């Protein structure tokens, strides 16, 4: 049974998969080394080609024999956690976000808009006292945006706050 089969068979159990993944890593590196070492070079190929292939195969086998570096493993886990957060279902769907905005705020809604940074991120951030001039939409499928009067580009809904009608110029 290969390491891959072991992982697939045990995945639904409460077994830690780390040791299985390490075994799979070793198996893959050794299989790659065997493939490289088994290359049958053309008789006209230089001896250097064979020497390089053999050296590469030895290096792969050495990597397979090395334990996983804990700091590298921690960095890989951090990266995996970051990707999981980015792909999590809790990440808002821009189209749904735009639909929610449009249900609550019709075109012409008075807003404060922050074309660059929000004031929480930069106390000197530009703040526009304006109105929406479009319905909100999903820009490129990744960001919910709206267009406002007096500004030439769309602004992310995360940078737009509804304001009271009496809160500024029309």
Secondary structure, DSSP 4 states (H G I P E B T S, - for coil): --HHHHHHHHTTTT--SHHHHHHHHHHHHHHHHHHHHT----TTS-HHHHHHHHHHHHHHHHHHHSPPPHHHHHHHHHHHHHHHHHHSTTSPPHHHHHHHHHHH--TT-EEEE-SS--TTT-TT---EEEEB-S--EEETTTEEEE-BTT-SS-EEGGGEEE--TTSS--
